Amino acid sequence: MRPKVLLVEDSTSLAILYKQYVKDEPMTFSMWKLGEKQKRSLSAMCLSSSF
C-alpha cells in the first residue's frame, strides 16, 4: 500500500516545487491551498482517521 502525503501550502510555486521533488517516490501525493473549506475538510479527515 502506498503511503498518502497531504501537502497544505499557501504558496503555489512552493507546492509545485515540493511535488516535483517527490514525483518519483512511491506515494500518493495531494496538495491543498489552505482556505476555510480545506481547514474544515482536514479537520473532518483527522477526526475520522480515514486519511
C-alpha positions in Angstrom: 0.0 0.0 0.0 1.4 3.4 -1.0 1.7 6.0 1.8 -0.5 9.1 1.5 1.0 12.5 1.8 -1.1 15.7 2.1 0.7 19.0 1.5 -1.0 22.1 2.7 0.8 25.1 1.3 -0.3 28.7 0.6 2.4 29.3 -2.0 1.5 27.7 -5.3 5.1 28.0 -6.5 6.4 26.2 -3.4 3.7 23.5 -3.7 4.8 22.8 -7.3 8.4 22.6 -6.3 7.7 20.2 -3.5 5.6 18.0 -5.8 8.4 17.9 -8.4 10.9 16.9 -5.7 8.9 13.8 -4.7 7.4 12.9 -8.1 9.4 9.7 -8.3 8.7 8.5 -4.8 6.2 5.6 -4.2 3.5 7.7 -2.6 0.1 9.2 -3.2 0.6 13.0 -3.1 -2.2 15.5 -2.7 -1.9 19.3 -2.5 -4.2 21.8 -0.9 -4.0 25.5 -0.7 -5.1 26.4 2.8 -8.5 28.1 3.0 -11.6 27.8 5.1 -13.1 24.9 3.1 -9.8 23.0 3.3 -9.5 23.6 7.0 -12.9 22.0 7.6 -12.1 19.1 5.3 -8.8 18.5 7.0 -10.4 18.6 10.4 -13.0 16.1 9.3 -10.3 13.8 7.9 -8.3 13.9 11.1 -11.4 13.2 13.2 -12.4 10.2 11.1 -8.8 8.8 10.8 -9.6 7.8 7.2 -6.6 9.6 5.8 
